[in-house]
Amino acid sequence: MSVGPAAARRILHRVTAPAPNPVLTSWIDGVAGSDEQFVERAWRLVLRRPPEEAGRARALARLADGTLSRATLLRELTRDDEVTRVTLLDDGLALAAGARRSGARPRGLVAPANTDERLVEIPWCLSRYGGERRVLDAGYAFAEPSYLAGLVSLGIAELTGVDLAEAAVPGVNRVVADLRELPFQDGSFDLAFCISTLEHIGLDNQVYGLTAAHEPEGQLRALKEFRRVLSGHGRLLISVPAGEHQELGWQVQRTPAAWIELFEKAGFLVFEDEVYELGADGWRSTAAFVPDGARYGERGPAASAVLCAELRPKSLTETVRLAVRDFRHKDEPRRSTRGDGAGDAA
């Protein structure tokens, strides 16, 4: 089929039309949509939460009367004090993701003074995910949202969350149960996470709006349940508040040595651990932690120290594997605590 000169010029024009200017496209995207939509997106992007009603109303009023631009709103949000914690949590998720890609096991993490233990325990534990398909998270319903986001982003094939309460978390199979009586068959999981949860088990949970039977041995029972539902080569990644022994009603704080003793009593080997202490310079790893004087809530908003650990079911195979690991990496310590008390004061 032939075409005339004029039609040919029109076809050529359509074929050779320039691509849209990406800067112009970005500006058009920036002014598109309603102010209500922009405010919602801005809060969720910068502060990782929906806008509070007062903040939403104030921003919309200023956008409407022209005293605030969308760019200035973003600048103001990034200067909010809340952004500092969001940034630190997000940095931790990025560090954990990078460590998983490189196969590293990061130690010696740091975080600023006057912050909580989430900034070290979350990246420490998430970085050690090894691609397991069947994973259990204990205490997910009240977990730090950034931790849950990082957990879900792992793309775990079968991710189960268990708690006394239920929460809607995309990608998590929810089970309401007591950690002291897990409703799973033996060897159901290859990996379990227990982030700042064990210390609450068997104690007063009314602060979370929950009721459960008080039991002094509840934490040991829960650890034994973890041991039961993990496969023979399974792992438990756990964090607990450490320091001077304190019975706080809603949780208990133990010395690192006491926690290690409890783990081992439940049938676990401590494959790796690390103690972090909050001081004037912030969170730092320590192999010479002195629990005396490290009291909950006295150095910052929460724990004054935290113990992070990787536990494995005790067996001859794991005992040999641990010995081989220690021989091969004798110049790279993987323990902040020792059964003989080295590096830890009881």
C-alpha positions as CSV (number, residue, x, y, z in Angstrom):
1,M,0.0,0.0,0.0
2,S,1.4,3.4,-1.0
3,V,0.9,6.7,0.8
4,G,1.1,10.2,-0.4
5,P,3.8,12.8,0.7
6,A,1.6,14.5,3.3
7,A,0.6,11.2,4.9
8,A,4.3,10.1,4.9
9,R,5.3,13.3,6.7
10,R,2.6,12.7,9.4
11,I,3.8,9.2,9.9
12,L,7.4,10.3,10.1
13,H,6.5,13.0,12.6
14,R,4.8,10.4,14.9
15,V,7.7,8.0,14.6
16,T,10.3,10.7,15.4
17,A,8.4,12.6,18.1
18,P,10.7,13.4,21.1
19,A,10.3,11.6,24.4
20,P,8.8,13.6,27.2
21,N,11.2,15.7,29.2
22,P,11.7,13.7,32.4
23,V,12.1,16.9,34.5
24,L,8.8,18.2,33.1
25,T,7.2,14.9,33.8
26,S,8.4,15.0,37.4
27,W,7.0,18.5,37.8
28,I,3.6,17.4,36.4
29,D,3.6,14.4,38.7
30,G,4.4,16.8,41.6
31,V,1.3,18.9,41.0
32,A,-1.0,16.1,40.0
33,G,-3.8,14.8,42.3
34,S,-5.6,16.4,45.1
35,D,-4.0,18.1,48.1
36,E,-5.6,15.4,50.3
37,Q,-3.9,12.6,48.3
38,F,-0.6,14.4,48.4
39,V,-0.7,15.0,52.2
40,E,-1.5,11.3,52.8
41,R,1.4,10.2,50.5
42,A,3.8,12.7,52.1
43,W,3.2,11.5,55.7
44,R,3.4,7.9,54.8
45,L,6.6,8.4,52.8
46,V,8.5,10.6,55.3
47,L,7.1,9.6,58.7
48,R,5.9,6.1,57.7
49,R,2.4,6.7,59.2
50,P,-0.9,8.3,58.3
51,P,-1.1,12.0,59.2
52,E,-2.7,12.9,62.5
53,E,-6.0,14.8,62.2
54,A,-4.6,18.2,63.4
55,G,-1.5,17.9,61.1
56,R,-3.7,17.0,58.2
57,A,-6.1,19.9,58.7
58,R,-3.3,22.4,59.2
59,A,-1.4,21.3,56.0
60,L,-4.6,21.3,53.9
61,A,-5.5,24.7,55.1
62,R,-2.1,26.2,54.2
63,L,-2.0,24.4,50.9
64,A,-5.5,25.8,50.1
65,D,-4.6,29.4,50.9
66,G,-1.3,29.3,49.2
67,T,0.9,29.8,52.2
68,L,2.4,26.4,51.9
69,S,3.7,24.6,48.8
70,R,4.0,20.8,48.4
71,A,7.8,21.1,48.3
72,T,7.8,23.1,51.5
73,L,5.5,20.6,53.2
74,L,8.0,17.8,52.4
75,R,10.9,19.9,53.7
76,E,9.0,20.6,57.0
77,L,8.2,16.9,57.4
78,T,11.9,15.9,57.0
79,R,12.8,18.4,59.7
80,D,10.4,16.8,62.2
81,D,12.0,15.2,65.2
82,E,10.1,12.0,64.5
83,V,12.1,11.6,61.3
84,T,15.2,10.9,63.3
85,R,13.9,7.6,64.6
86,V,12.4,6.7,61.3
87,T,15.7,7.2,59.6
88,L,17.6,5.2,62.2
89,L,15.2,2.3,61.9
90,D,15.3,2.4,58.1
91,D,19.1,2.5,58.2
92,G,19.0,-0.6,60.3
93,L,16.8,-2.4,57.8
94,A,19.1,-1.3,55.0
95,L,22.2,-2.6,56.9
96,A,20.5,-5.9,57.5
97,A,19.5,-6.3,53.8
98,G,23.1,-5.5,52.8
99,A,24.5,-8.0,55.2
100,R,22.2,-10.8,53.9
101,R,23.2,-10.1,50.3
102,S,26.9,-10.3,51.2
103,G,26.5,-13.2,53.7
104,A,27.9,-11.1,56.6
105,R,27.0,-11.4,60.2
106,P,27.3,-7.8,61.4
107,R,28.6,-7.2,65.0
108,G,29.6,-4.0,66.7
109,L,26.5,-2.1,65.6
110,V,26.0,1.4,67.0
111,A,23.1,3.7,67.7
112,P,22.8,7.2,69.3
113,A,22.3,7.9,72.9
114,N,18.7,8.3,74.3
115,T,17.3,5.7,71.9
116,D,15.8,2.3,72.5
117,E,17.3,-1.2,71.8
118,R,15.2,-1.7,68.6
119,L,17.9,0.1,66.7
120,V,20.4,-2.7,67.3
121,E,18.3,-5.8,67.9
122,I,16.3,-5.5,64.7
123,P,19.2,-5.3,62.3
124,W,21.2,-7.9,64.3
125,C,18.4,-10.5,64.0
126,L,17.1,-9.7,60.5
127,S,20.6,-9.8,59.1
128,R,21.0,-13.4,60.1
129,Y,18.0,-14.7,58.1
130,G,19.4,-17.4,55.9
131,G,16.6,-18.1,53.4
132,E,14.6,-20.5,55.5
133,R,11.1,-21.4,54.1
134,R,9.2,-22.1,57.3
135,V,9.5,-19.2,59.8
136,L,7.8,-18.4,63.0
137,D,7.6,-14.9,64.6
138,A,6.7,-14.8,68.3
139,G,5.0,-11.7,69.5
140,Y,4.2,-10.1,66.2
141,A,1.0,-8.4,67.2
142,F,2.7,-5.6,69.2
143,A,6.0,-5.6,67.3
144,E,7.7,-2.5,66.0
145,P,6.2,-1.7,62.6
146,S,9.6,-1.2,61.0
147,Y,10.6,-4.7,62.1
148,L,7.4,-6.2,60.7
149,A,8.1,-4.4,57.4
150,G,11.6,-5.8,57.3
151,L,10.4,-9.3,58.2
152,V,7.7,-9.3,55.4
153,S,10.2,-7.9,52.9
154,L,12.3,-11.1,53.3
155,G,9.8,-12.9,51.0
156,I,9.5,-15.9,53.3
157,A,7.5,-18.7,51.8
158,E,5.7,-19.6,54.9
159,L,5.7,-16.9,57.6
160,T,3.6,-17.5,60.7
161,G,3.0,-15.0,63.5
162,V,1.9,-16.2,66.9
163,D,0.6,-14.0,69.7
164,L,-2.1,-13.8,72.4
165,A,-3.6,-11.0,70.3
166,E,-4.3,-10.9,66.6
167,A,-3.1,-8.2,64.2
168,A,-3.5,-7.8,60.4
169,V,0.0,-8.0,58.9
170,P,0.2,-8.6,55.1
171,G,2.1,-11.7,54.3
172,V,1.8,-13.2,57.8
173,N,-0.3,-16.3,58.7
174,R,-1.8,-15.3,62.0
175,V,-2.2,-17.7,64.9
176,V,-3.6,-16.8,68.3
177,A,-1.9,-18.9,70.9
178,D,0.1,-18.9,74.1
179,L,3.9,-19.3,73.5
180,R,3.9,-21.8,76.4
181,E,1.6,-24.1,74.4
182,L,2.3,-23.7,70.7
183,P,-0.3,-25.4,68.5
184,F,2.2,-26.8,66.1
185,Q,3.7,-30.2,65.5
186,D,7.3,-31.0,66.3
187,G,9.8,-29.7,63.8
188,S,7.3,-27.4,62.1
189,F,9.7,-24.5,61.6
190,D,13.3,-23.9,60.3
191,L,13.7,-20.6,62.0
192,A,12.0,-18.6,64.8
193,F,12.3,-14.9,65.7
194,C,11.6,-13.8,69.3
195,I,12.4,-10.0,69.5
196,S,11.9,-8.5,72.9
197,T,9.1,-10.9,73.7
198,L,10.4,-13.7,76.0
199,E,10.8,-11.4,79.0
200,H,7.0,-10.8,79.1
201,I,5.8,-14.4,79.0
202,G,4.1,-15.7,82.2
203,L,3.9,-12.1,83.6
204,D,1.2,-9.4,83.8
205,N,0.2,-8.6,80.2
206,Q,-2.6,-6.2,81.1
207,V,-0.4,-3.3,79.8
208,Y,-1.1,-4.8,76.4
209,G,-4.7,-5.3,77.1
210,L,-4.2,-9.1,77.5
211,T,-4.7,-11.7,80.2
212,A,-2.7,-14.9,80.6
213,A,-2.0,-17.2,83.5
214,H,0.9,-16.0,85.6
215,E,3.7,-18.5,85.8
216,P,7.2,-18.1,87.2
217,E,8.5,-20.8,84.8
218,G,6.6,-19.5,81.8
219,Q,9.7,-18.3,80.0
220,L,11.4,-21.7,80.3
221,R,8.3,-23.4,79.1
222,A,8.2,-21.1,76.1
223,L,11.8,-21.8,75.2
224,K,11.2,-25.5,75.4
225,E,8.2,-25.0,73.0
226,F,10.5,-23.2,70.6
227,R,12.9,-26.1,70.9
228,R,10.1,-28.6,70.2
229,V,8.7,-26.8,67.1
230,L,12.1,-26.1,65.5
231,S,13.6,-28.7,63.1
232,G,16.8,-30.5,64.1
233,H,18.8,-27.9,62.3
234,G,16.5,-25.0,63.2
235,R,17.5,-21.7,64.7
236,L,16.1,-19.2,67.2
237,L,17.0,-15.6,66.8
238,I,16.2,-13.8,70.0
239,S,16.7,-10.6,71.9
240,V,16.1,-9.8,75.6
241,P,16.7,-6.9,78.0
242,A,19.9,-7.4,80.0
243,G,21.3,-5.8,83.1
244,E,20.7,-5.9,86.8
245,H,18.0,-8.4,87.7
246,Q,14.6,-6.7,87.9
247,E,11.1,-8.0,88.3
248,L,9.0,-5.2,86.7
249,G,5.6,-6.8,86.8
250,W,5.0,-6.8,83.0
251,Q,8.5,-8.1,82.2
252,V,11.6,-9.4,83.8
253,Q,15.2,-8.3,83.2
254,R,18.1,-10.7,83.8
255,T,21.8,-10.6,83.6
256,P,23.3,-12.0,80.4
257,A,24.6,-15.0,82.3
258,A,21.2,-15.8,83.7
259,W,19.6,-15.6,80.2
260,I,22.3,-17.9,78.8
261,E,21.6,-20.3,81.6
262,L,17.9,-20.3,80.8
263,F,18.5,-20.9,77.1
264,E,20.8,-23.8,77.8
265,K,18.4,-25.3,80.4
266,A,15.7,-25.3,77.7
267,G,17.9,-27.5,75.4
268,F,19.6,-24.9,73.3
269,L,23.2,-24.2,72.3
270,V,24.3,-20.6,72.1
271,F,25.8,-20.4,68.6
272,E,26.4,-16.7,68.7
273,D,25.6,-13.8,71.0
274,E,26.4,-10.2,71.6
275,V,25.6,-7.7,74.4
276,Y,24.9,-4.1,73.6
277,E,25.0,-1.4,76.3
278,L,23.6,2.1,76.2
279,G,26.0,4.7,77.5
280,A,26.7,8.4,77.1
281,D,28.0,7.7,73.5
282,G,25.0,5.6,72.6
283,W,24.6,1.9,72.0
284,R,27.9,0.0,71.8
285,S,28.8,-3.7,71.8
286,T,30.6,-4.9,74.9
287,A,32.4,-8.1,76.0
288,A,32.9,-6.7,79.5
289,F,29.4,-5.8,80.5
290,V,28.8,-5.2,84.2
291,P,25.0,-5.7,85.0
292,D,25.1,-4.0,88.3
293,G,23.5,-0.5,87.9
294,A,22.1,-1.2,84.4
295,R,18.5,-0.7,85.2
296,Y,15.6,-0.7,82.8
297,G,14.5,2.8,81.7
298,E,17.3,4.7,83.6
299,R,19.6,5.4,80.7
300,G,17.1,5.9,77.9
301,P,13.5,5.2,77.0
302,A,13.7,1.4,77.5
303,A,16.5,-1.1,78.2
304,S,19.9,-0.1,79.3
305,A,21.4,-3.2,77.7
306,V,20.2,-5.9,75.3
307,L,21.4,-9.5,74.7
308,C,21.1,-10.7,71.1
309,A,21.6,-14.4,70.4
310,E,21.3,-17.1,67.9
311,L,20.3,-20.4,69.5
312,R,20.3,-23.9,68.0
313,P,18.7,-27.1,69.4
314,K,21.4,-28.9,71.4
315,S,22.6,-32.1,69.6
316,L,25.8,-33.9,68.9
317,T,25.8,-32.5,65.4
318,E,25.4,-28.9,66.5
319,T,28.0,-29.3,69.3
320,V,30.5,-30.5,66.7
321,R,29.5,-27.7,64.3
322,L,30.0,-25.1,67.1
323,A,33.4,-26.5,67.9
324,V,34.5,-26.3,64.3
325,R,33.1,-22.8,63.9
326,D,35.1,-21.7,67.0
327,F,38.3,-23.3,65.7
328,R,38.0,-21.8,62.2
329,H,37.0,-18.3,63.4
330,K,39.2,-18.2,66.6
331,D,40.3,-14.7,65.7
332,E,36.7,-13.6,65.1
333,P,34.9,-13.9,68.5
334,R,31.2,-14.7,68.1
335,R,30.3,-14.7,71.8
336,S,30.1,-11.8,74.2
337,T,29.2,-14.2,77.0
338,R,30.8,-17.4,78.1
339,G,29.6,-20.3,80.2
340,D,32.6,-19.8,82.5
341,G,31.6,-16.2,83.1
342,A,34.2,-14.6,80.9
343,G,33.1,-11.2,79.7
344,D,30.0,-11.2,81.9
345,A,29.3,-10.5,85.5
346,A,26.5,-12.4,87.1
